[in-house]
């Protein structure tokens, strides 16, 4: 009945029964291929698993030639450690740049479309199964759901058979060890004080056969001096209290090597008197070394955390100290007028530094929580590079570092988040300038090759030691964490940059020949198959271009925070707008009734009526008026909620003045265009 109503369910049930009755992977593979053919109506499919070396190998197939298998074996979009592996559909192999090298092989095999389904078990990719189509094809939702369910069943079954096989092998080995070697048995005769060892136990202690004289004193000498009292105390408690002898300790072999063993024994009694202590000795060196290694890793993580917190405290307090100090001098009136402009510059610079530190910490939090999302659009590479370089040029010039860029002609358009890609380049360039001494050089090279864009940033700075190079992209790791270190920062910039590059489907690597020999950071980003993309506007807009651009516009600003409200008003008036400032939603709604307002800028978190309720009431009165949400809530979901509530645009605090003005100009221009076309 169920299988008639839902053929997909019937296929899954049939596969489940077949898997349950399977005793080896070959039977499972046959059942899967049968089910694929029956449920998805595909005559060509294959199953591949990672081998011990991490290479994807064909283990079963139908409808494809041995020549094809040999040509493509080893190719895989995933590694065993790939996180969040999801199915990949290639509707037309001719349009997928990643398959360009394999296109002749695919054409000979008459494969026009492909579907990859990962086999995931215990958070690891163990393999995949493939579907092949003769014509361009994208499976429907039902086919995708069925194939994904089957992939889960296959992964579970393969893992089950693998575990069962391994268990049988281990049981055989254990029986063989117990039969052949008795696991290193020992027997201490308390009446004669003689100790009898098995040959296996003598070997465990590193002693040649026949060299142990069987005395308890000789056994004591084999125990590490630091552990000897503890071992003897355990044996004494076993004899006097009747509890099991169970102790881990070290032994010292004749060649001086130290080994960990686990001794277990029970007391044998006669007429109420202990007469012997017998048991086994198990080698525990590897386990203890692993435990000690884990302990060392935990201690290193704790040390790294403590260093990061200390660095964080320093990096946050340093700019705050400068800000508060200069503000105090300005308020006191004791600062000479010639120093006032310099004081404001210092305050602004340190405020930006503190804001960037906080933003980096928030980005890391989003990364850890898996909530750092991209707003994808078309990205013009020359504009992106120019924007990033413009942002770092002042710091490079102040330090005396030469900054140059070499861009290949006719660079392709990328698809990505321009703000985040600018952040990547900004972090890499800032890092290069920070670690390059005065008189040094930072060079940016950008070119397109093999279906991807390659951006290289080479500096002549401090370089990276070989032992630290593998950790350069780890969060909270710094090569120099001493209080005497020459360079500030939290050690987050490159970690954030690499994560953003990976989110764009790219790779980020670092190379250095060693301390003092500079560093090269390489960023590789995929070029989208379709070049029919609308380019984004430049991200960087000089503030000198904004004066007067809002002449005649009336803007209503509502924010319960006076400082933010007044700052926004000054920015708008500087661009020529007439700004009306309100401290509550009620006052702003009244102003809308009595004044001709062109644009609304509103905070979200306000007492009484918040920004969401406010915009709902605004839309009842003025459905077409542009409105910008301006808030300290910076999560992706906050942006979505604001736009869904009725805001036209969304800006996060701290306020970027030029960007706010550009946004206002754009919204007013769009509104004017809509009216003229109406």
N, C-alpha and C positions, 0 to 999 in steps of 0.2 A: 504493500500500500504506500509506504513512504517512498520507496524507490520509484514508483510510478508517478507520484505527485512531484517529486523532485529528482530528476535523473542525476544531477550532480551529487546529491546526497547518496544515491545508490552507488555511484562510482566510488565515493569515499568509503562507504561501508564495505564494498567488495574489496577495495584495497586494504582496508583495516583487517579483514578476515585473512586475506592472503599473507599480510605481513605477520600477523599473529602466529600463523602456522609455519613461518619460514625459520629455518635453522642456520642459514648462511646468507651472506650478502648477495650471492648470485641469484637466489630465489627471490629476494626482495627486489633486485633490479628488474628481473623478468616481470614481476607483478606490477611494478611501477610503469614500465614501458607499455604493458597491456592496458593499464588504466589510462595512461595518457592518450593512447590511440582511441580508446572507447569513449572517454569523457570529453576530450578536446578535439577529436576528429583530426589529429595530426599523425601523419605516417612517418615523420622523421623526428627523432628526438635522441638525446644522449644524457648520460649521467657521468659527472666527473667528481673526483674527490682529491683533496690535497694529500700528497704523499708525505713521508716523514721529513723530506727536505723542503716542504712547503711549496711544491710544484703541483699545479692542477693536472691530473691525469684522467684520461678516459677509462671508465670501468665498465661501461655498457652503452650500446648505441643501436639504433635502427635507422635504416634508410640513408646512411652516410658512408662514404668509402673510407678504407684504411688510409688512403693517401691524404684525404682531408684531415683525418684525425692526427696523422703525423705532422701535417703542416701547421695546425693551429694549437697543438697540445702545448700547455704551459701558459697560454694567454688567459688572463683572468682579470676582471675589474675589481676583484677583492683579494685581500690577504686573509689568513686565518684570524688576524686581530682586527679586521675591519669592523668599525662600530656602525650600528644602524644600517646594515646592508639591506637594500630594498631591491625588488625586481627591476630589471632594465629592459626596456622595449626599444628595439631598433626597427622602426616601421619600414625603412628603406635603407639598405646597407650602403647604397651609393651616396647617401646624404650624410653619413656619419664619418667625420674626419678621423676619428680614432680607429676606424677600420680600413683606412685607405691602403695601408700596406698589405692587408689581407684580401683586398677586393678581387684580384685575379683568382685566388683560390676559391673565394665564395662564388664567383661567376662560373668557374668550371664545375662546381658542385651544384649549380643552379639554385643557390640560396639567395633569395631577395629580401628576406626579413628574418629577424632573430628575436628571441625572447630569452633572457637570463633570469633564473630564479635561484636565489641563494639558499643553501641548506645550512640552517643555523641550529646549533646545539650548544647549550650551556654558554651562551653569549659569545660563541666562536663560530666563524664560518668554516664548515668542514668540507664544503664542496658546492656544486650547483647542478641543476639540470637545465638543458637547453631544448628549445623548440625551434624548428626550422620551417620556413615557409617558402614556397616556390614563387610567390608574387608578393609585392609590397603589402604588408598586413599589420594591423594593430589589434591585438586581442580585445574582445569586449570585456565589460566589467565582470560578467558571470564567469568567463573563461579565466580571467585574472584571479578571481576569488577561488575558483576550484584549483588552479595551478598552485596558488599560495598554500592552500590547505594540504595539497599533496606534498608540497615541499616540506611542510612541517612534519607530516607523517614519515616521509623518507628520512629526514634528519634524525628523528627520534628512533626509527627502526635501525638505521645504520649505527647510531651511537649505542643502542641496546645490544646489537650483535657484537660490536667492537668490545664493549665492556664485558659481555659474557665470554667472548673468546679470551680476553685478557685474564678474566677470573679463572677460567679453566687452565690457562697456561701457568698462572701463579700458583694455583692449587697443586699442579703437577710438580712445579719446582719446589714448593714447600715440602711435599711428600718425599721427593727425592732427597732434599737437604736433611729432613728428619731421619730418613732411613740410612743415608750414607754417612752423615757427619754428626748426628745427634745434637746438633746446634751448640756445641761447645759445653758439654756437661761437666759438672764438678761434684765431688763428694768429700766432705770433711768428716773423718771418723774421729769423734771426740774422745774415744777411749784410747786411741793410739796417737792422736794428734797428727795423723797422716792425711794428706790431701791427694785425691786422685783426679787427674785431668784426662779428658779425652784428647786425642791427637788434634782435633779441630780447635780446641781451646788453647793448646800450646801454640798452634799456628797463629791464632788470634792475638796472642801476646808477642808474636814475633820471635818465638823460641824455636830453635831447631828440634827435630824429633828426638826424644829421649834425654833432653838436657834438664828438664824439670825434675828435681830430686824428691818431690812429693812431701816436703815439709811445709808446715804452715808459715814458718819464718821466711821461706823462699817466696811463698805467695805474697806475704806482706811487702817484701822488697819490690815486687812488681807494681805495687800501687803508688801513684803519685804522692809524694810526701805531704802535699797540702790536703789531699783527700783521705789519707790513711786513717786519721782519727774518726772521721765520719763513717767510713766503711766498717771499722771495728766496732763502733758504737751501735750500728745497725745490726751487726751479727750478735752482739751482746744482748740487745733487746729481744731479738728472736729467741735466744736461748733462755733468758730469764722470764720473759713475759709471754712467750708462745706466739708472738705475732710474726707474720711473714717477713722475711729478709728481702727488702726491695730498695735498691740504691743505685744511683748513677755516679760513676766516678771515672777518673782517668788512670790509665796505665802507661808506664814508660817502657818502651821496647829496648832491647839491647843496643840498637843503633841510635837511641836518643829520641826517636819519634814518639809523640804523645797521641794516644788513642782514647776515645770515649767508649765505655762499655756500660751495659745495664745488667746488674746482677740480681737474680731473683732466686729465692730458696725457701724451703720449709724445713722445720725441725722434726726429726723422727724420735719418738719416745719408746722406751722399754721400762716397764714397771714404774711409770711416772717420771723416769729420768731421761733427759735428752742424751741421745747416743750418737746422733749424726745430724749434720746440716747439709742438705743436698739441693742442687738446683742447676740453673743454666746461666750462661753468660752470653749476652747478645751484643754484637757490635753496634754502637750508637753514634759513631763518629760523624757520619753524614747528617743525621738528624740534629745532633748538637751543633754542628757547624752551621746548619741552616738556621737553627734557633738563634745562634749568636749573630749570624748575618742579619736576620730579621730585627734583632735587638739593635744592632748597629744602624740599620736603616731607620728604625723608629727614633733612635737618638739623634741621627742626622736630620731627620724631618723636624724633630722638636727644636734642634739647634737652628735650623733654617727658619722655622717659624719665629723663634725668639729674635733672631737677627732681623727678620723682615719687620716685626713689630717695632723693634728699636729703630730701624731705618725709617719706618713709616712715621713714627713719632718725631724723629729728627726732620724729615722732609716736610711734614706739615707745620711743625713749629717754626722752622727757619723762615719761610715766607710770612707767616703770621707775625713773627717778631718784627720783621721789617715793616709790615703794614701798620701794626699798632704803634711802633716807634715813630715813624714819620707822621702818622695821624696826630699823635700827641704833640709833636713839634709844631705841626701846622695849627692845631687848636690853641696852643700856648701863645702863639704870635712871636715866639722867640727865633723863628727861622728867618734868615735874611731873604729878602725878596728875590735875590739872584738864584737862590736854591729852591724856590717854590716849584718851578716847572720840573726840575730834576726830581723833587720829592714825589710829585704826582706820577711821573714816569715810573719811579721805583715802586710805588703802591700798585699801579696798574700791572706792571710786569709780574710782581709777586702774587697778585690776585689771580692773574691768568695761570701762573704756575700752580697755585693751589687748586684752582678749578680743574686743571688737567690731571693732577694727581687723583682728585676725587673721581673724575670721569674714568680714569684707568682702573681704579678699584671697582667701580660699578660695572665696567666692562668685564672684568675678571669674574665678578659675581654672576653676571649674565651668562658667561661662558660655562661656568661650573654648573649653573642651573639649566643650561641648554636653552636659554631664552634670548640669545643674541641673534636677531633675525636681520635679513637684508631687504632693502627696498630696491629691487632691480630695475634698471633702465639702461638705455644705451649710454656708453661712456666714451668720450673723445680722448684718446691717449695724450696728444700734445697738450690739450687744455689741462688734463689731470696732472701731468708732469710739471707744466708751468706753474700751476697753482701750488703744488707741493714745494717747488723750489722757491717761489716767491715768499712762502711762509717761513722758510729757513734761512733765506739770504741775509737778513739783518744779523742773526746770531753768528753766521759764518763770517760776515764782514767784521763784526765786533771782535771776533777771536783771531782774525787774520788767516782764515782758512779759505783757500780758493775752491769755489764750487762751479763745476762745469757739467754740461749735459750734451749728449750726442744721441740724437733721435734719428732712426732710419726714416727715409721718405715713405709716404703712403702707408702709414701704420693702420691696421684694421681697427674697426670699432669694436669695443668690448661690450659685453652685457654684464652688468653688476651694479653694485651700490656705490655711486660716485663719492659719497661722503666717507664711507668705510675704506674705499681704495685710496682716497686722499690721506686718510688716517694711517694706512699702511706705509705709504711712501713717506709721509711726514715723520713717522716713528723711526723708520730706517735711516732717513737723512739726518734727523736730529741725533740719533745714536752715533752716526759716522762723524758728524761735526764735533760732538761732545768728546769723543775719544781721539780726535786728531789734533795734534799740537799746532800752535801758531806757525804759519809758513807751510803747513801741509796742504794736501789736496783731497777733495772728494769728487769723484767722477760718477755720473749716472749715464748708463748706456741702455738704450731701448731699441729692440729689433723684433721682427716677427720671423719665426721659422718653425717648420714642421707642425703647423696647425696651432701654434701657441705664441703668445707674446712673452718675451724674456726681458726682464728689467734687472740690470746688475748695478749695484752701488759699491764702488771700490774706494777705500780710503787708505791713507798712508799713516794711519794712527797706531794705537797701542797694540793692536793684534790680539790674538786669543791663544792661550796656552793649550797644548794638545789635550791635556787631561780635562779641561773645562769645555772644550768645543762641543762634545756630545750633549752638554747641559745648557747650551746658550739660549735655547728656546723654551726652557722650563720656567714656569711661573715661580717668582720669589727667589730665583737663583741669581747671584751676582759673583763674578770672579773675584771681586775685592769687596768684602763686607766689613773691613776694619774701620775703626773710628778715624783713622788717618787717611782713608781713601780720598783720591783726588777728585772723583766725579760723583755727583749726586744722582738721585733717581731711585726708583723702587725695584728695578729689574723686571718690569711688567711689559714694557713697550714691545720688545721682540716677540714675547709670548702671545700678546694680543694680535700683533701683526700676522704671525704665522697662522693663528686660528682663523682670522679673517680671510687670508689667502686660501686656506683649505676650504672654507665655506664657499668660496668662488670656484671651487674645483681645481685649484692650483697647488703648487708646491713652493716651499721656501727653504733654502739651504744656506749654510754659512761655511766659509772656507778661510783659513788663515794659516800661514806658514809658521806662526809662532809669535811670541811677544816681540813688539817693536817692528813687526813686518806687515802691519796693516791687516785689514779684513775685507772680504768680499761677500756681500749678501746677494743671492740670486733669487728672483721671484719669477715663477712661470705661471702664466694664466691662459686658460683655453680660449681660443677664438670661436665665437658662436658660428654654427653652420650657416645661419641666415644673416646676411649683411644688411637686410632691409630694416634698419633700426633708426629711430629718430634720435639725434644727438642731444645730450643734455646741455643746458646752458652752462657757461663757465661758473665755477664755484666761487672764484675770488673776484670781488668787486671793490676797487679802490674807493675809499670814503670820499675822496675829492670829487668823484663823479656823481655823488648823491645830492649835493647841495641844490636846493630848489626843485628837486624832482617831484615833490608833493605839493607844489604851490597851489593854493586854492582848495585843497582837500580838507574836509572836516572829519576828524577822527575822534571817536569816543573810546576812552581807556577806562576800564573798570578793574580795580585791584584793591584789596583791603590792606595791602602792605604799602605804606606811604613811600618808602624809598624806591621800590620797584615802579610804583605809579609815576612818581616825579621823574625818574630816569627815563621812562618810556616817553613821557611828555616832552622832555628836553630833546630827545633823539628825533621825535616827529617834527617839532618846531624847527630844529636845525635843518630839516629837509624841506621846510616851507609850509608844513601843514598847520592847521588850527586844531590844537588838541584840547579836548574837554575831558577833565579827569574826575572820576567818581570813585568813592570808596566802598560802594555796595551795589548789589544788583538792583535794589529798589530805586536808588538814585539814578542809576544808568537808564532804567526803563522809563523813568519820568523824563529824563533828558531826551530820549528818543521820541517821546510824544510832542515835545516842544521845540526841538531843534532839527535842522536838516543835516543828518549825519551820513557821510559817505562810506565809512568803514568802522567796524567795531573790533577792539582788541580787549580780550577778557581773560582774567585769571580763572582757574578752575576751582581751587580749594579756597572758598570764601565762606564766612559764617552766615547762617541764615539761609539764603538762597545761593547755592553753589553755581559754578559755571555751566553745568549741564542743564539745570533747571532754568537758568538765565537765558541760554540760547534757545531753549524751547519756546519761551515767551517772546523772545525777539522774533523768531520765525513766524509766530502768530501775527505780528504786526508788520514786519518787513521781511518777507520770505526771500527776497533777492539780494539783500545787503551782504557784502562780503564780511566775514568774521574770522578773526585769528584767535585761536586758543593759545595762551601763553602761560606755561605752567612749569613747576619744578618736578612734576611727575614725568619721568623720561622713559618709561617702558613702552615697548611696541604696543601692548594692549591698551595703554593709556591713550596713545595716538589714535588707535582704531576707535576707541570709545568716543573720543572727542569728535572725530569726523562723522561717526554714526549719529551723534547727538545733534549735529547740524552746523558745526563749524566748517568753514571753507578750507582752512589751513591750520597748521599746528606748529608751535615753536616752543622749545624748552629753555628754561632758565639755567645758567645765567644768560642774559640777553646778549645776542650778537647784534649790535646796532646796525651795521651795514646790511646784514642779511635780513633783518626785520624790515628795513626801509625797502630793500629790493622786493621782498614779499608783498609789501603794501602796494608798491607801484604796479607789480604784476597783476594783483587782484583787481585794482581799480581799472587798469587797462583792459582786462578781460571783461569787466562789467560794462565798460564803455562800448567795447566791440559788440557785445551781446545786444545792447540797446540800439546801436546803429543798424544792426542786422534785423531787428525785430520789425 
